[in-house]
């Protein structure tokens, strides 16, 4: 297992055009390729969004609940993005079914 390295530039070079992020029209967030690239760079264990139907109390349901709680905090921190229905934050929350 690789040691985790804190890299402040781990998202540098990752864009919609490079296929690492989704466009806001397709639900924002990161693609599977983008997640794999990020994990290689940082030694992390990031996973893709929970978008399907999940059993209540399952690991996936708990990940979704946790993401929704964290992103609700982002909505408070960035009221301009929270008001814009096409912002990456709002689109990602919609994709996660928050």
mmCIF file as gemmi writes it, N, C-alpha and C atoms, coordinates in Angstrom:
data_model
loop_
_atom_site.group_PDB
_atom_site.id
_atom_site.type_symbol
_atom_site.label_atom_id
_atom_site.label_alt_id
_atom_site.label_comp_id
_atom_site.label_asym_id
_atom_site.label_entity_id
_atom_site.label_seq_id
_atom_site.pdbx_PDB_ins_code
_atom_site.Cartn_x
_atom_site.Cartn_y
_atom_site.Cartn_z
_atom_site.occupancy
_atom_site.B_iso_or_equiv
_atom_site.pdbx_formal_charge
_atom_site.auth_seq_id
_atom_site.auth_asym_id
_atom_site.pdbx_PDB_model_num
ATOM 1 N N . UNK Axp A 1 ? 0.841 -1.176 0 1 0 ? 1 A 1
ATOM 2 C CA . UNK Axp A 1 ? 0 0 0 1 0 ? 1 A 1
ATOM 3 C C . UNK Axp A 1 ? 0.886 1.239 0 1 0 ? 1 A 1
ATOM 4 N N . UNK Axp A 2 ? 0.544 2.192 -0.885 1 0 ? 2 A 1
ATOM 5 C CA . UNK Axp A 2 ? 1.327 3.417 -0.974 1 0 ? 2 A 1
ATOM 6 C C . UNK Axp A 2 ? 1.053 4.308 0.226 1 0 ? 2 A 1
ATOM 7 N N . UNK Axp A 3 ? 2.07 5.01 0.709 1 0 ? 3 A 1
ATOM 8 C CA . UNK Axp A 3 ? 1.814 5.968 1.786 1 0 ? 3 A 1
ATOM 9 C C . UNK Axp A 3 ? 1.027 7.152 1.24 1 0 ? 3 A 1
ATOM 10 N N . UNK Axp A 4 ? 0.126 7.679 2.056 1 0 ? 4 A 1
ATOM 11 C CA . UNK Axp A 4 ? -0.683 8.799 1.612 1 0 ? 4 A 1
ATOM 12 C C . UNK Axp A 4 ? 0.17 10.063 1.622 1 0 ? 4 A 1
ATOM 13 N N . UNK Axp A 5 ? 0.134 10.778 0.535 1 0 ? 5 A 1
ATOM 14 C CA . UNK Axp A 5 ? 0.896 12.009 0.382 1 0 ? 5 A 1
ATOM 15 C C . UNK Axp A 5 ? -0.08 13.15 0.252 1 0 ? 5 A 1
ATOM 16 N N . UNK Axp A 6 ? 0.064 14.146 1.11 1 0 ? 6 A 1
ATOM 17 C CA . UNK Axp A 6 ? -0.808 15.306 1.015 1 0 ? 6 A 1
ATOM 18 C C . UNK Axp A 6 ? -0.315 16.158 -0.143 1 0 ? 6 A 1
ATOM 19 N N . UNK Axp A 7 ? -1.14 16.274 -1.151 1 0 ? 7 A 1
ATOM 20 C CA . UNK Axp A 7 ? -0.777 17.026 -2.338 1 0 ? 7 A 1
ATOM 21 C C . UNK Axp A 7 ? -1.807 18.115 -2.551 1 0 ? 7 A 1
ATOM 22 N N . UNK Axp A 8 ? -1.399 19.355 -2.38 1 0 ? 8 A 1
ATOM 23 C CA . UNK Axp A 8 ? -2.347 20.46 -2.506 1 0 ? 8 A 1
ATOM 24 C C . UNK Axp A 8 ? -2.757 20.699 -3.96 1 0 ? 8 A 1
ATOM 25 N N . UNK Axp A 9 ? -1.995 20.166 -4.907 1 0 ? 9 A 1
ATOM 26 C CA . UNK Axp A 9 ? -2.306 20.354 -6.321 1 0 ? 9 A 1
ATOM 27 C C . UNK Axp A 9 ? -2.896 19.097 -6.946 1 0 ? 9 A 1
ATOM 28 N N . UNK Axp A 10 ? -3.529 18.254 -6.152 1 0 ? 10 A 1
ATOM 29 C CA . UNK Axp A 10 ? -4.007 16.97 -6.644 1 0 ? 10 A 1
ATOM 30 C C . UNK Axp A 10 ? -5.118 17.105 -7.688 1 0 ? 10 A 1
ATOM 31 N N . UNK Axp A 11 ? -5.834 18.231 -7.697 1 0 ? 11 A 1
ATOM 32 C CA . UNK Axp A 11 ? -6.903 18.421 -8.686 1 0 ? 11 A 1
ATOM 33 C C . UNK Axp A 11 ? -6.425 19.243 -9.891 1 0 ? 11 A 1
ATOM 34 N N . UNK Axp A 12 ? -5.176 19.677 -9.87 1 0 ? 12 A 1
ATOM 35 C CA . UNK Axp A 12 ? -4.64 20.475 -10.973 1 0 ? 12 A 1
ATOM 36 C C . UNK Axp A 12 ? -4.64 19.657 -12.262 1 0 ? 12 A 1
ATOM 37 N N . UNK Axp A 13 ? -5.103 20.258 -13.331 1 0 ? 13 A 1
ATOM 38 C CA . UNK Axp A 13 ? -5.115 19.578 -14.615 1 0 ? 13 A 1
ATOM 39 C C . UNK Axp A 13 ? -6.319 18.686 -14.834 1 0 ? 13 A 1
ATOM 40 N N . UNK Axp A 14 ? -7.176 18.566 -13.836 1 0 ? 14 A 1
ATOM 41 C CA . UNK Axp A 14 ? -8.374 17.745 -13.977 1 0 ? 14 A 1
ATOM 42 C C . UNK Axp A 14 ? -9.512 18.658 -14.406 1 0 ? 14 A 1
ATOM 43 N N . UNK Axp A 15 ? -10.097 18.35 -15.55 1 0 ? 15 A 1
ATOM 44 C CA . UNK Axp A 15 ? -11.137 19.219 -16.079 1 0 ? 15 A 1
ATOM 45 C C . UNK Axp A 15 ? -12.207 18.402 -16.786 1 0 ? 15 A 1
ATOM 46 N N . UNK Axp A 16 ? -13.242 19.088 -17.203 1 0 ? 16 A 1
ATOM 47 C CA . UNK Axp A 16 ? -14.315 18.448 -17.959 1 0 ? 16 A 1
ATOM 48 C C . UNK Axp A 16 ? -13.77 17.972 -19.297 1 0 ? 16 A 1
ATOM 49 N N . UNK Axp A 17 ? -12.961 18.82 -19.955 1 0 ? 17 A 1
ATOM 50 C CA . UNK Axp A 17 ? -12.456 18.471 -21.286 1 0 ? 17 A 1
ATOM 51 C C . UNK Axp A 17 ? -11.481 17.289 -21.248 1 0 ? 17 A 1
ATOM 52 N N . UNK Axp A 18 ? -10.81 17.079 -20.114 1 0 ? 18 A 1
ATOM 53 C CA . UNK Axp A 18 ? -9.893 15.938 -20.016 1 0 ? 18 A 1
ATOM 54 C C . UNK Axp A 18 ? -10.627 14.659 -19.616 1 0 ? 18 A 1
ATOM 55 N N . UNK Axp A 19 ? -11.927 14.767 -19.329 1 0 ? 19 A 1
ATOM 56 C CA . UNK Axp A 19 ? -12.733 13.595 -18.997 1 0 ? 19 A 1
ATOM 57 C C . UNK Axp A 19 ? -12.676 13.2 -17.537 1 0 ? 19 A 1
ATOM 58 N N . UNK Axp A 20 ? -12.113 14.056 -16.689 1 0 ? 20 A 1
ATOM 59 C CA . UNK Axp A 20 ? -11.987 13.737 -15.273 1 0 ? 20 A 1
ATOM 60 C C . UNK Axp A 20 ? -13.182 14.223 -14.454 1 0 ? 20 A 1
ATOM 61 N N . UNK Axp A 21 ? -13.861 15.225 -14.966 1 0 ? 21 A 1
ATOM 62 C CA . UNK Axp A 21 ? -15.045 15.76 -14.28 1 0 ? 21 A 1
ATOM 63 C C . UNK Axp A 21 ? -16.22 15.726 -15.242 1 0 ? 21 A 1
ATOM 64 N N . UNK Axp A 22 ? -17.414 15.64 -14.707 1 0 ? 22 A 1
ATOM 65 C CA . UNK Axp A 22 ? -18.627 15.702 -15.518 1 0 ? 22 A 1
ATOM 66 C C . UNK Axp A 22 ? -18.998 17.156 -15.726 1 0 ? 22 A 1
ATOM 67 N N . UNK Axp A 23 ? -19.625 17.431 -16.846 1 0 ? 23 A 1
ATOM 68 C CA . UNK Axp A 23 ? -20.146 18.777 -17.069 1 0 ? 23 A 1
ATOM 69 C C . UNK Axp A 23 ? -21.338 18.972 -16.141 1 0 ? 23 A 1
ATOM 70 N N . UNK Axp A 24 ? -21.73 20.21 -15.919 1 0 ? 24 A 1
ATOM 71 C CA . UNK Axp A 24 ? -22.87 20.452 -15.038 1 0 ? 24 A 1
ATOM 72 C C . UNK Axp A 24 ? -24.143 19.901 -15.662 1 0 ? 24 A 1
ATOM 73 N N . UNK Axp A 25 ? -24.231 19.889 -16.981 1 0 ? 25 A 1
ATOM 74 C CA . UNK Axp A 25 ? -25.427 19.347 -17.643 1 0 ? 25 A 1
ATOM 75 C C . UNK Axp A 25 ? -25.565 17.842 -17.415 1 0 ? 25 A 1
ATOM 76 N N . UNK Axp A 26 ? -24.437 17.156 -17.269 1 0 ? 26 A 1
ATOM 77 C CA . UNK Axp A 26 ? -24.508 15.706 -17.046 1 0 ? 26 A 1
ATOM 78 C C . UNK Axp A 26 ? -24.401 15.339 -15.574 1 0 ? 26 A 1
ATOM 79 N N . UNK Axp A 27 ? -24.553 16.307 -14.677 1 0 ? 27 A 1
ATOM 80 C CA . UNK Axp A 27 ? -24.651 16.004 -13.256 1 0 ? 27 A 1
ATOM 81 C C . UNK Axp A 27 ? -23.455 16.362 -12.402 1 0 ? 27 A 1
ATOM 82 N N . UNK Axp A 28 ? -22.464 17.076 -12.958 1 0 ? 28 A 1
ATOM 83 C CA . UNK Axp A 28 ? -21.286 17.514 -12.198 1 0 ? 28 A 1
ATOM 84 C C . UNK Axp A 28 ? -20.586 16.326 -11.539 1 0 ? 28 A 1
ATOM 85 N N . UNK Axp A 29 ? -19.687 16.559 -10.597 1 0 ? 29 A 1
ATOM 86 C CA . UNK Axp A 29 ? -18.961 15.49 -9.932 1 0 ? 29 A 1
ATOM 87 C C . UNK Axp A 29 ? -17.835 14.942 -10.785 1 0 ? 29 A 1
ATOM 88 N N . UNK Axp A 30 ? -17.18 13.917 -10.279 1 0 ? 30 A 1
ATOM 89 C CA . UNK Axp A 30 ? -16.05 13.305 -10.974 1 0 ? 30 A 1
ATOM 90 C C . UNK Axp A 30 ? -16.461 12.016 -11.669 1 0 ? 30 A 1
ATOM 91 N N . UNK Axp A 31 ? -15.782 11.724 -12.768 1 0 ? 31 A 1
ATOM 92 C CA . UNK Axp A 31 ? -16.012 10.478 -13.488 1 0 ? 31 A 1
ATOM 93 C C . UNK Axp A 31 ? -15.187 9.379 -12.827 1 0 ? 31 A 1
ATOM 94 N N . UNK Axp A 32 ? -15.441 8.142 -13.219 1 0 ? 32 A 1
ATOM 95 C CA . UNK Axp A 32 ? -14.67 7.017 -12.67 1 0 ? 32 A 1
ATOM 96 C C . UNK Axp A 32 ? -13.194 7.18 -13.032 1 0 ? 32 A 1
ATOM 97 N N . UNK Axp A 33 ? -12.915 7.655 -14.244 1 0 ? 33 A 1
ATOM 98 C CA . UNK Axp A 33 ? -11.529 7.877 -14.667 1 0 ? 33 A 1
ATOM 99 C C . UNK Axp A 33 ? -10.882 8.972 -13.826 1 0 ? 33 A 1
ATOM 100 N N . UNK Axp A 34 ? -11.634 10.013 -13.531 1 0 ? 34 A 1
ATOM 101 C CA . UNK Axp A 34 ? -11.127 11.106 -12.705 1 0 ? 34 A 1
ATOM 102 C C . UNK Axp A 34 ? -10.828 10.659 -11.285 1 0 ? 34 A 1
ATOM 103 N N . UNK Axp A 35 ? -11.692 9.818 -10.737 1 0 ? 35 A 1
ATOM 104 C CA . UNK Axp A 35 ? -11.488 9.289 -9.384 1 0 ? 35 A 1
ATOM 105 C C . UNK Axp A 35 ? -10.23 8.422 -9.352 1 0 ? 35 A 1
ATOM 106 N N . UNK Axp A 36 ? -10.051 7.579 -10.372 1 0 ? 36 A 1
ATOM 107 C CA . UNK Axp A 36 ? -8.87 6.714 -10.441 1 0 ? 36 A 1
ATOM 108 C C . UNK Axp A 36 ? -7.597 7.555 -10.545 1 0 ? 36 A 1
ATOM 109 N N . UNK Axp A 37 ? -7.641 8.605 -11.349 1 0 ? 37 A 1
ATOM 110 C CA . UNK Axp A 37 ? -6.495 9.499 -11.519 1 0 ? 37 A 1
ATOM 111 C C . UNK Axp A 37 ? -6.152 10.19 -10.197 1 0 ? 37 A 1
ATOM 112 N N . UNK Axp A 38 ? -7.172 10.675 -9.504 1 0 ? 38 A 1
ATOM 113 C CA . UNK Axp A 38 ? -6.988 11.35 -8.22 1 0 ? 38 A 1
ATOM 114 C C . UNK Axp A 38 ? -6.38 10.396 -7.196 1 0 ? 38 A 1
ATOM 115 N N . UNK Axp A 39 ? -6.885 9.164 -7.154 1 0 ? 39 A 1
ATOM 116 C CA . UNK Axp A 39 ? -6.375 8.168 -6.203 1 0 ? 39 A 1
ATOM 117 C C . UNK Axp A 39 ? -4.921 7.801 -6.496 1 0 ? 39 A 1
ATOM 118 N N . UNK Axp A 40 ? -4.547 7.723 -7.77 1 0 ? 40 A 1
ATOM 119 C CA . UNK Axp A 40 ? -3.148 7.441 -8.126 1 0 ? 40 A 1
ATOM 120 C C . UNK Axp A 40 ? -2.245 8.571 -7.648 1 0 ? 40 A 1
ATOM 121 N N . UNK Axp A 41 ? -2.7 9.804 -7.835 1 0 ? 41 A 1
ATOM 122 C CA . UNK Axp A 41 ? -1.894 10.968 -7.454 1 0 ? 41 A 1
ATOM 123 C C . UNK Axp A 41 ? -1.717 11.084 -5.947 1 0 ? 41 A 1
ATOM 124 N N . UNK Axp A 42 ? -2.751 10.788 -5.198 1 0 ? 42 A 1
ATOM 125 C CA . UNK Axp A 42 ? -2.727 11.059 -3.758 1 0 ? 42 A 1
ATOM 126 C C . UNK Axp A 42 ? -2.581 9.822 -2.891 1 0 ? 42 A 1
ATOM 127 N N . UNK Axp A 43 ? -2.746 8.645 -3.471 1 0 ? 43 A 1
ATOM 128 C CA . UNK Axp A 43 ? -2.738 7.421 -2.669 1 0 ? 43 A 1
ATOM 129 C C . UNK Axp A 43 ? -4.025 7.287 -1.879 1 0 ? 43 A 1
ATOM 130 N N . UNK Axp A 44 ? -5.057 8.009 -2.292 1 0 ? 44 A 1
ATOM 131 C CA . UNK Axp A 44 ? -6.336 8.029 -1.586 1 0 ? 44 A 1
ATOM 132 C C . UNK Axp A 44 ? -7.22 6.86 -1.928 1 0 ? 44 A 1
ATOM 133 N N . UNK Axp A 45 ? -8.435 6.893 -1.39 1 0 ? 45 A 1
ATOM 134 C CA . UNK Axp A 45 ? -9.397 5.828 -1.629 1 0 ? 45 A 1
ATOM 135 C C . UNK Axp A 45 ? -10.757 6.443 -1.954 1 0 ? 45 A 1
ATOM 136 N N . UNK Axp A 46 ? -10.741 7.483 -2.781 1 0 ? 46 A 1
ATOM 137 C CA . UNK Axp A 46 ? -11.966 8.17 -3.161 1 0 ? 46 A 1
ATOM 138 C C . UNK Axp A 46 ? -12.835 7.241 -4.003 1 0 ? 46 A 1
ATOM 139 N N . UNK Axp A 47 ? -14.146 7.357 -3.865 1 0 ? 47 A 1
ATOM 140 C CA . UNK Axp A 47 ? -15.078 6.529 -4.632 1 0 ? 47 A 1
ATOM 141 C C . UNK Axp A 47 ? -16.006 7.435 -5.425 1 0 ? 47 A 1
ATOM 142 N N . UNK Axp A 48 ? -16.662 6.874 -6.43 1 0 ? 48 A 1
ATOM 143 C CA . UNK Axp A 48 ? -17.587 7.654 -7.247 1 0 ? 48 A 1
ATOM 144 C C . UNK Axp A 48 ? -18.908 7.832 -6.503 1 0 ? 48 A 1
ATOM 145 N N . UNK Axp A 49 ? -19.775 8.654 -7.067 1 0 ? 49 A 1
ATOM 146 C CA . UNK Axp A 49 ? -21.052 8.995 -6.44 1 0 ? 49 A 1
ATOM 147 C C . UNK Axp A 49 ? -21.971 7.785 -6.304 1 0 ? 49 A 1
ATOM 148 N N . UNK Axp A 50 ? -22.8 7.825 -5.266 1 0 ? 50 A 1
ATOM 149 C CA . UNK Axp A 50 ? -23.832 6.805 -5.062 1 0 ? 50 A 1
ATOM 150 C C . UNK Axp A 50 ? -25.077 7.345 -5.764 1 0 ? 50 A 1
ATOM 151 N N . UNK Axp A 51 ? -25.39 6.783 -6.938 1 0 ? 51 A 1
ATOM 152 C CA . UNK Axp A 51 ? -26.475 7.335 -7.74 1 0 ? 51 A 1
ATOM 153 C C . UNK Axp A 51 ? -27.675 6.409 -7.86 1 0 ? 51 A 1
ATOM 154 N N . UNK Axp A 52 ? -27.494 5.147 -7.589 1 0 ? 52 A 1
ATOM 155 C CA . UNK Axp A 52 ? -28.582 4.191 -7.759 1 0 ? 52 A 1
ATOM 156 C C . UNK Axp A 52 ? -29.447 4.049 -6.523 1 0 ? 52 A 1
ATOM 157 N N . UNK Axp A 53 ? -30.331 3.069 -6.585 1 0 ? 53 A 1
ATOM 158 C CA . UNK Axp A 53 ? -31.183 2.756 -5.446 1 0 ? 53 A 1
ATOM 159 C C . UNK Axp A 53 ? -30.357 1.967 -4.437 1 0 ? 53 A 1
ATOM 160 N N . UNK Axp A 54 ? -30.468 2.326 -3.165 1 0 ? 54 A 1
ATOM 161 C CA . UNK Axp A 54 ? -29.686 1.642 -2.146 1 0 ? 54 A 1
ATOM 162 C C . UNK Axp A 54 ? -30.588 1.174 -1.015 1 0 ? 54 A 1
ATOM 163 N N . UNK Axp A 55 ? -30.123 0.138 -0.341 1 0 ? 55 A 1
ATOM 164 C CA . UNK Axp A 55 ? -30.84 -0.404 0.799 1 0 ? 55 A 1
ATOM 165 C C . UNK Axp A 55 ? -30.601 0.513 2.007 1 0 ? 55 A 1
ATOM 166 N N . UNK Axp A 56 ? -31.646 0.911 2.726 1 0 ? 56 A 1
ATOM 167 C CA . UNK Axp A 56 ? -31.449 1.779 3.894 1 0 ? 56 A 1
ATOM 168 C C . UNK Axp A 56 ? -30.493 1.15 4.906 1 0 ? 56 A 1
ATOM 169 N N . UNK Axp A 57 ? -29.525 1.947 5.374 1 0 ? 57 A 1
ATOM 170 C CA . UNK Axp A 57 ? -28.562 1.463 6.356 1 0 ? 57 A 1
ATOM 171 C C . UNK Axp A 57 ? -27.341 0.79 5.761 1 0 ? 57 A 1
ATOM 172 N N . UNK Axp A 58 ? -27.316 0.603 4.434 1 0 ? 58 A 1
ATOM 173 C CA . UNK Axp A 58 ? -26.16 -0.027 3.802 1 0 ? 58 A 1
ATOM 174 C C . UNK Axp A 58 ? -24.989 0.962 3.769 1 0 ? 58 A 1
ATOM 175 N N . UNK Axp A 59 ? -23.803 0.457 3.406 1 0 ? 59 A 1
ATOM 176 C CA . UNK Axp A 59 ? -22.628 1.325 3.32 1 0 ? 59 A 1
ATOM 177 C C . UNK Axp A 59 ? -22.868 2.451 2.323 1 0 ? 59 A 1
ATOM 178 N N . UNK Axp A 60 ? -23.454 2.11 1.18 1 0 ? 60 A 1
ATOM 179 C CA . UNK Axp A 60 ? -23.709 3.115 0.147 1 0 ? 60 A 1
ATOM 180 C C . UNK Axp A 60 ? -24.698 4.164 0.659 1 0 ? 60 A 1
ATOM 181 N N . UNK Axp A 61 ? -25.723 3.726 1.368 1 0 ? 61 A 1
ATOM 182 C CA . UNK Axp A 61 ? -26.71 4.663 1.906 1 0 ? 61 A 1
ATOM 183 C C . UNK Axp A 61 ? -26.057 5.594 2.926 1 0 ? 61 A 1
ATOM 184 N N . UNK Axp A 62 ? -25.144 5.064 3.72 1 0 ? 62 A 1
ATOM 185 C CA . UNK Axp A 62 ? -24.445 5.883 4.702 1 0 ? 62 A 1
ATOM 186 C C . UNK Axp A 62 ? -23.492 6.871 4.033 1 0 ? 62 A 1
ATOM 187 N N . UNK Axp A 63 ? -22.838 6.44 2.927 1 0 ? 63 A 1
ATOM 188 C CA . UNK Axp A 63 ? -21.983 7.366 2.169 1 0 ? 63 A 1
ATOM 189 C C . UNK Axp A 63 ? -22.806 8.502 1.61 1 0 ? 63 A 1
ATOM 190 N N . UNK Axp A 64 ? -23.987 8.169 1.066 1 0 ? 64 A 1
ATOM 191 C CA . UNK Axp A 64 ? -24.865 9.195 0.5 1 0 ? 64 A 1
ATOM 192 C C . UNK Axp A 64 ? -25.3 10.178 1.59 1 0 ? 64 A 1
ATOM 193 N N . UNK Axp A 65 ? -25.696 9.64 2.723 1 0 ? 65 A 1
ATOM 194 C CA . UNK Axp A 65 ? -26.156 10.479 3.836 1 0 ? 65 A 1
ATOM 195 C C . UNK Axp A 65 ? -25.04 11.426 4.283 1 0 ? 65 A 1
ATOM 196 N N . UNK Axp A 66 ? -23.832 10.892 4.359 1 0 ? 66 A 1
ATOM 197 C CA . UNK Axp A 66 ? -22.676 11.68 4.771 1 0 ? 66 A 1
ATOM 198 C C . UNK Axp A 66 ? -22.366 12.775 3.751 1 0 ? 66 A 1
ATOM 199 N N . UNK Axp A 67 ? -22.381 12.42 2.457 1 0 ? 67 A 1
ATOM 200 C CA . UNK Axp A 67 ? -22.123 13.416 1.416 1 0 ? 67 A 1
ATOM 201 C C . UNK Axp A 67 ? -23.172 14.518 1.455 1 0 ? 67 A 1
ATOM 202 N N . UNK Axp A 68 ? -24.417 14.127 1.586 1 0 ? 68 A 1
ATOM 203 C CA . UNK Axp A 68 ? -25.501 15.103 1.597 1 0 ? 68 A 1
ATOM 204 C C . UNK Axp A 68 ? -25.364 16.065 2.777 1 0 ? 68 A 1
ATOM 205 N N . UNK Axp A 69 ? -24.946 15.549 3.922 1 0 ? 69 A 1
ATOM 206 C CA . UNK Axp A 69 ? -24.746 16.399 5.095 1 0 ? 69 A 1
ATOM 207 C C . UNK Axp A 69 ? -23.585 17.364 4.856 1 0 ? 69 A 1
ATOM 208 N N . UNK Axp A 70 ? -22.476 16.864 4.29 1 0 ? 70 A 1
ATOM 209 C CA . UNK Axp A 70 ? -21.32 17.729 4.018 1 0 ? 70 A 1
ATOM 210 C C . UNK Axp A 70 ? -21.65 18.79 2.989 1 0 ? 70 A 1
ATOM 211 N N . UNK Axp A 71 ? -22.348 18.391 1.931 1 0 ? 71 A 1
ATOM 212 C CA . UNK Axp A 71 ? -22.645 19.349 0.869 1 0 ? 71 A 1
ATOM 213 C C . UNK Axp A 71 ? -23.708 20.353 1.303 1 0 ? 71 A 1
ATOM 214 N N . UNK Axp A 72 ? -24.531 20.005 2.287 1 0 ? 72 A 1
ATOM 215 C CA . UNK Axp A 72 ? -25.485 20.969 2.833 1 0 ? 72 A 1
ATOM 216 C C . UNK Axp A 72 ? -24.714 22.104 3.512 1 0 ? 72 A 1
ATOM 217 N N . UNK Axp A 73 ? -23.589 21.764 4.138 1 0 ? 73 A 1
ATOM 218 C CA . UNK Axp A 73 ? -22.72 22.775 4.731 1 0 ? 73 A 1
ATOM 219 C C . UNK Axp A 73 ? -22.119 23.674 3.66 1 0 ? 73 A 1
ATOM 220 N N . UNK Axp A 74 ? -21.792 23.094 2.51 1 0 ? 74 A 1
ATOM 221 C CA . UNK Axp A 74 ? -21.265 23.878 1.394 1 0 ? 74 A 1
ATOM 222 C C . UNK Axp A 74 ? -22.325 24.854 0.874 1 0 ? 74 A 1
ATOM 223 N N . UNK Axp A 75 ? -23.574 24.417 0.905 1 0 ? 75 A 1
ATOM 224 C CA . UNK Axp A 75 ? -24.668 25.289 0.454 1 0 ? 75 A 1
ATOM 225 C C . UNK Axp A 75 ? -24.75 26.53 1.346 1 0 ? 75 A 1
ATOM 226 N N . UNK Axp A 76 ? -24.511 26.341 2.647 1 0 ? 76 A 1
ATOM 227 C CA . UNK Axp A 76 ? -24.529 27.478 3.571 1 0 ? 76 A 1
ATOM 228 C C . UNK Axp A 76 ? -23.306 28.369 3.358 1 0 ? 76 A 1
ATOM 229 N N . UNK Axp A 77 ? -22.163 27.745 3.093 1 0 ? 77 A 1
ATOM 230 C CA . UNK Axp A 77 ? -20.911 28.486 2.945 1 0 ? 77 A 1
ATOM 231 C C . UNK Axp A 77 ? -20.881 29.275 1.64 1 0 ? 77 A 1
ATOM 232 N N . UNK Axp A 78 ? -21.539 28.771 0.606 1 0 ? 78 A 1
ATOM 233 C CA . UNK Axp A 78 ? -21.53 29.426 -0.703 1 0 ? 78 A 1
ATOM 234 C C . UNK Axp A 78 ? -22.965 29.714 -1.156 1 0 ? 78 A 1
ATOM 235 N N . UNK Axp A 79 ? -23.601 30.728 -0.586 1 0 ? 79 A 1
ATOM 236 C CA . UNK Axp A 79 ? -25.002 31.002 -0.907 1 0 ? 79 A 1
ATOM 237 C C . UNK Axp A 79 ? -25.234 31.345 -2.383 1 0 ? 79 A 1
ATOM 238 N N . UNK Axp A 80 ? -24.233 31.909 -3.036 1 0 ? 80 A 1
ATOM 239 C CA . UNK Axp A 80 ? -24.38 32.246 -4.459 1 0 ? 80 A 1
ATOM 240 C C . UNK Axp A 80 ? -24.548 30.961 -5.285 1 0 ? 80 A 1
ATOM 241 N N . UNK Axp A 81 ? -23.751 29.942 -4.978 1 0 ? 81 A 1
ATOM 242 C CA . UNK Axp A 81 ? -23.863 28.652 -5.671 1 0 ? 81 A 1
ATOM 243 C C . UNK Axp A 81 ? -25.16 27.951 -5.288 1 0 ? 81 A 1
ATOM 244 N N . UNK Axp A 82 ? -25.59 28.129 -4.049 1 0 ? 82 A 1
ATOM 245 C CA . UNK Axp A 82 ? -26.815 27.484 -3.578 1 0 ? 82 A 1
ATOM 246 C C . UNK Axp A 82 ? -28.044 28.03 -4.297 1 0 ? 82 A 1
ATOM 247 N N . UNK Axp A 83 ? -28.002 29.297 -4.698 1 0 ? 83 A 1
ATOM 248 C CA . UNK Axp A 83 ? -29.146 29.918 -5.382 1 0 ? 83 A 1
ATOM 249 C C . UNK Axp A 83 ? -29.192 29.568 -6.865 1 0 ? 83 A 1
ATOM 250 N N . UNK Axp A 84 ? -28.033 29.254 -7.441 1 0 ? 84 A 1
ATOM 251 C CA . UNK Axp A 84 ? -27.951 28.973 -8.869 1 0 ? 84 A 1
ATOM 252 C C . UNK Axp A 84 ? -28.251 27.492 -9.128 1 0 ? 84 A 1
ATOM 253 N N . UNK Axp A 85 ? -29.36 27.174 -9.806 1 0 ? 85 A 1
ATOM 254 C CA . UNK Axp A 85 ? -29.701 25.759 -10.028 1 0 ? 85 A 1
ATOM 255 C C . UNK Axp A 85 ? -28.713 25.029 -10.946 1 0 ? 85 A 1
ATOM 256 N N . UNK Axp A 86 ? -27.883 25.776 -11.692 1 0 ? 86 A 1
ATOM 257 C CA . UNK Axp A 86 ? -26.922 25.144 -12.597 1 0 ? 86 A 1
ATOM 258 C C . UNK Axp A 86 ? -25.506 25.107 -12.038 1 0 ? 86 A 1
ATOM 259 N N . UNK Axp A 87 ? -25.324 25.425 -10.766 1 0 ? 87 A 1
ATOM 260 C CA . UNK Axp A 87 ? -23.987 25.394 -10.18 1 0 ? 87 A 1
ATOM 261 C C . UNK Axp A 87 ? -23.529 23.947 -10.017 1 0 ? 87 A 1
ATOM 262 N N . UNK Axp A 88 ? -22.211 23.754 -9.982 1 0 ? 88 A 1
ATOM 263 C CA . UNK Axp A 88 ? -21.662 22.406 -9.826 1 0 ? 88 A 1
ATOM 264 C C . UNK Axp A 88 ? -22.138 21.78 -8.523 1 0 ? 88 A 1
ATOM 265 N N . UNK Axp A 89 ? -22.241 22.584 -7.489 1 0 ? 89 A 1
ATOM 266 C CA . UNK Axp A 89 ? -22.701 22.09 -6.184 1 0 ? 89 A 1
ATOM 267 C C . UNK Axp A 89 ? -24.125 21.558 -6.269 1 0 ? 89 A 1
ATOM 268 N N . UNK Axp A 90 ? -25.019 22.327 -6.83 1 0 ? 90 A 1
ATOM 269 C CA . UNK Axp A 90 ? -26.421 21.905 -6.916 1 0 ? 90 A 1
ATOM 270 C C . UNK Axp A 90 ? -26.575 20.692 -7.833 1 0 ? 90 A 1
ATOM 271 N N . UNK Axp A 91 ? -25.838 20.688 -8.938 1 0 ? 91 A 1
ATOM 272 C CA . UNK Axp A 91 ? -25.934 19.563 -9.879 1 0 ? 91 A 1
ATOM 273 C C . UNK Axp A 91 ? -25.388 18.279 -9.249 1 0 ? 91 A 1
ATOM 274 N N . UNK Axp A 92 ? -24.29 18.377 -8.505 1 0 ? 92 A 1
ATOM 275 C CA . UNK Axp A 92 ? -23.724 17.203 -7.845 1 0 ? 92 A 1
ATOM 276 C C . UNK Axp A 92 ? -24.688 16.676 -6.794 1 0 ? 92 A 1
ATOM 277 N N . UNK Axp A 93 ? -25.308 17.586 -6.013 1 0 ? 93 A 1
ATOM 278 C CA . UNK Axp A 93 ? -26.285 17.154 -5.013 1 0 ? 93 A 1
ATOM 279 C C . UNK Axp A 93 ? -27.472 16.464 -5.672 1 0 ? 93 A 1
ATOM 280 N N . UNK Axp A 94 ? -27.877 16.947 -6.81 1 0 ? 94 A 1
ATOM 281 C CA . UNK Axp A 94 ? -28.991 16.306 -7.535 1 0 ? 94 A 1
ATOM 282 C C . UNK Axp A 94 ? -28.57 14.91 -7.991 1 0 ? 94 A 1
ATOM 283 N N . UNK Axp A 95 ? -27.326 14.787 -8.473 1 0 ? 95 A 1
ATOM 284 C CA . UNK Axp A 95 ? -26.841 13.481 -8.928 1 0 ? 95 A 1
ATOM 285 C C . UNK Axp A 95 ? -26.758 12.475 -7.792 1 0 ? 95 A 1
ATOM 286 N N . UNK Axp A 96 ? -26.382 12.932 -6.6 1 0 ? 96 A 1
ATOM 287 C CA . UNK Axp A 96 ? -26.293 12.07 -5.421 1 0 ? 96 A 1
ATOM 288 C C . UNK Axp A 96 ? -27.677 11.82 -4.82 1 0 ? 96 A 1
ATOM 289 N N . UNK Axp A 97 ? -28.71 12.489 -5.336 1 0 ? 97 A 1
ATOM 290 C CA . UNK Axp A 97 ? -30.096 12.378 -4.847 1 0 ? 97 A 1
ATOM 291 C C . UNK Axp A 97 ? -30.22 12.879 -3.412 1 0 ? 97 A 1
ATOM 292 N N . UNK Axp A 98 ? -29.653 14.073 -3.187 1 0 ? 98 A 1
ATOM 293 C CA . UNK Axp A 98 ? -29.758 14.711 -1.865 1 0 ? 98 A 1
ATOM 294 C C . UNK Axp A 98 ? -31.047 15.504 -1.787 1 0 ? 98 A 1
